[in-house]
């Protein structure tokens, strides 16, 4: 399913094709924890669905500590 979201960090609008169903998306929207509704997705993909933030934006905003 094509998911289009606006990043809460940058405001950019991006789309990503993800292996989720309408039923899984609805379960999450109705209150299921996203990792229970879509356990097969990566953490980065679940973050994208929740906030629109991409993995690259996350890494730029929160670089690993050295």
SULRABEL-V324361 format. One record per residue. OMEGA is omega as a letter, one per 30 degrees, with the letter a starting at -180 (NA if undefined). BURIAL is I if it has 24 or more other C-alpha atoms within 12 Angstrom, else O. D_FIRST is the distance of its C-alpha to the first C-alpha in whole Angstrom. Layout:
# SULRABEL-V324361
omega = (OMEGA;OMEGA)
burial = (BURIAL;BURIAL)
d_first = (D_FIRST;D_FIRST)
This chain:
# SULRABEL-V324361
omega = (l;l;l;a;l;l;l;l;a;a;l;l;a;l;a;l;a;a;l;l;l;a;l;l;l;l;l;l;l;l;l;l;a;a;l;a;a;a;a;a;l;l;a;l;l;l;l;l;a;a;a;a;l;l;l;l;l;a;l;a;a;a;l;l;a;NA)
burial = (O;O;O;O;I;O;O;O;O;O;O;O;O;O;O;O;O;O;O;I;O;O;O;I;I;O;O;O;O;O;O;O;O;I;O;O;O;I;O;O;O;O;O;O;I;I;I;I;I;I;I;I;I;I;O;O;O;O;O;O;O;O;O;O;O;O)
d_first = (0;4;6;10;13;16;18;21;23;23;22;20;16;14;10;8;5;5;6;6;7;8;11;11;10;13;15;15;16;18;20;19;19;16;17;18;15;13;16;14;13;15;17;16;12;13;16;13;11;15;17;15;18;17;19;21;22;23;25;27;27;28;30;31;35;37)
